[in-house]
Amino acid sequence: MHRSAKTRYSAIVFLLFIGLLLDQNVVVQACSVIRMSPPEELVAKADVIVRANAASYEKEPAEAGYSTGFPTSIVKFEVKETLKGKNIAVEPLLIFGYLNNDDDYNDHPSPYTFVRRNGRGGSCFASTYKKGADFLLFLARKESGELTPYWSALAPVNEQLRPVNDEWLRWVKNQLGALRK
């Protein structure tokens, strides 16, 4: 790209950004976290913890592409195992989010103390799920009674599981065992 083309491109991007800021219909909200919950606290505070498969859309995305805000599309999960909250009905498990075909494993050592890459882009939560992949979902009940993984910002509340011998799943099961004693 020539220097003048780069300059024009930069100017267009800048003007679009300014236009978005001036548009009163666009809400720009920064993620702010006062305190990160350690993984032990996430296990203790979650109402329900399940291993579930991201199966399909219950409601397709209306917008083109993904948003860094809250998604309007809904992903349907098939619950494979309930680790905590066995007395709470979670079927069908419907979660606001997006399906894709990309793995997004957490790149930190287990036990995780930080959200996977998709949740580091502005909204504080990972909201994409690989279709057909298993996820460990830490669900909390909202005031409306709805269960959601979006309750602890920047926390590993909806991590994709590795297909074989996932360390995060093993750690959470051990932690739950210790809590029951």
C-alpha positions in Angstrom: 0.0 0.0 0.0 1.4 3.4 -0.9 1.9 6.1 1.7 -1.0 8.2 0.5 -3.3 5.2 0.4 -2.3 4.4 4.0 -3.0 8.0 5.1 -6.4 7.9 3.4 -7.3 4.6 5.0 -6.2 5.9 8.4 -8.3 9.0 8.0 -11.4 7.0 7.0 -11.0 4.7 10.0 -10.6 7.7 12.3 -13.7 9.4 10.8 -15.8 6.3 11.2 -14.7 6.0 14.8 -15.6 9.6 15.5 -18.9 9.1 13.7 -19.7 6.1 16.0 -18.8 8.2 19.1 -21.2 10.9 17.9 -24.0 8.6 17.0 -26.4 8.6 20.0 -27.7 5.1 19.1 -24.3 3.5 19.7 -23.5 2.7 23.3 -19.8 2.4 24.1 -19.1 0.8 27.4 -15.7 -0.1 28.8 -15.1 -3.2 30.9 -14.1 -2.3 34.4 -13.4 -4.8 37.1 -12.6 -3.9 40.7 -11.7 -7.4 41.8 -11.1 -10.7 40.0 -12.7 -13.7 41.5 -10.2 -16.5 42.1 -11.2 -19.9 40.6 -12.1 -21.4 44.0 -14.6 -18.6 44.5 -16.1 -19.1 41.1 -16.7 -22.8 41.9 -18.2 -21.9 45.3 -20.5 -19.0 44.0 -21.8 -20.7 40.8 -25.4 -22.0 41.2 -24.8 -24.6 38.5 -21.7 -26.0 36.8 -22.2 -28.1 33.7 -20.2 -29.6 30.9 -22.2 -28.9 27.8 -21.9 -29.1 24.0 -22.6 -26.0 21.8 -25.1 -27.6 19.5 -26.9 -25.0 17.4 -28.6 -21.7 17.3 -31.9 -21.3 19.0 -32.0 -17.7 17.6 -29.7 -16.7 14.7 -27.6 -13.5 14.9 -29.5 -10.5 13.5 -26.3 -8.4 13.1 -23.6 -9.0 10.5 -20.5 -10.3 12.2 -19.9 -10.3 16.0 -20.4 -7.6 18.5 -18.1 -6.7 21.4 -21.3 -5.8 23.2 -24.0 -8.2 24.4 -25.0 -10.7 21.7 -28.7 -11.0 20.6 -28.3 -14.5 19.2 -28.9 -17.5 21.4 -26.9 -20.7 21.4 -28.6 -24.0 22.4 -26.4 -26.3 24.5 -26.8 -30.0 25.2 -25.9 -30.7 28.8 -23.6 -33.7 29.0 -22.8 -33.6 32.7 -24.0 -31.6 35.7 -21.2 -31.1 38.2 -23.0 -28.7 40.6 -26.7 -27.9 41.0 -28.1 -31.3 40.1 -31.5 -30.2 41.6 -31.8 -27.2 39.2 -33.3 -27.8 35.8 -31.1 -26.5 33.0 -32.7 -28.1 29.9 -32.9 -26.6 27.5 -29.8 -24.6 28.2 -30.0 -21.4 26.1 -27.2 -18.8 26.3 -26.8 -15.5 24.5 -23.8 -15.9 22.2 -22.4 -16.8 18.8 -21.4 -20.0 17.2 -18.2 -20.3 15.1 -15.8 -23.0 13.9 -12.7 -21.9 15.8 -11.1 -23.4 18.9 -10.6 -20.9 21.7 -8.9 -22.8 24.4 -7.6 -20.8 27.4 -3.9 -20.0 27.0 -3.3 -19.8 30.8 -2.3 -22.7 33.1 -5.0 -24.4 35.0 -6.6 -23.5 37.3 -7.6 -20.6 35.1 -7.7 -17.1 36.6 -8.5 -15.2 33.4 -11.0 -15.5 30.6 -10.1 -17.1 27.2 -9.0 -14.9 24.3 -12.4 -14.1 23.0 -13.4 -12.4 26.3 -10.4 -10.0 26.2 -11.8 -7.8 23.4 -13.9 -5.3 25.2 -17.1 -6.9 26.6 -15.4 -8.6 29.5 -16.9 -12.0 28.6 -16.2 -14.6 26.0 -19.4 -14.9 23.9 -18.4 -17.2 21.0 -18.7 -20.9 21.2 -17.2 -23.5 18.7 -20.1 -25.4 17.3 -19.9 -29.1 18.4 -17.3 -28.4 21.1 -17.7 -28.9 24.9 -17.6 -26.1 27.4 -17.4 -25.9 31.1 -20.2 -23.4 32.1 -20.3 -21.7 35.5 -23.9 -20.5 35.6 -25.4 -18.0 38.1 -29.1 -17.1 38.5 -30.0 -13.6 37.5 -32.8 -11.7 39.3 -35.1 -12.8 36.5 -34.4 -16.5 37.4 -32.4 -17.0 34.1 -29.1 -18.9 34.4 -26.2 -17.2 32.7 -22.4 -17.6 32.4 -22.1 -13.8 32.2 -21.8 -13.0 35.9 -18.1 -12.5 36.7 -16.3 -10.2 34.4 -13.0 -11.5 32.8 -13.4 -14.8 34.7 -13.1 -18.3 33.1 -16.9 -18.9 33.4 -17.4 -20.5 30.0 -14.2 -22.2 28.9 -13.9 -24.5 25.9 -12.7 -28.0 27.0 -10.0 -29.9 25.3 -11.4 -33.2 23.9 -9.1 -35.5 26.0 -8.0 -35.1 29.7 -8.9 -31.5 30.2 -6.9 -30.1 33.2 -9.5 -27.3 33.9 -12.4 -29.9 34.1 -10.3 -32.1 36.3 -9.4 -29.2 38.7 -13.0 -28.1 39.0 -14.2 -31.6 39.8 -11.5 -31.9 42.5 -12.4 -28.6 43.9 -16.1 -29.6 44.0 -15.1 -32.8 45.8 -13.2 -30.8 48.4 -16.2 -28.5 49.0 -18.5 -31.5 49.6 -16.3 -32.9 52.3 
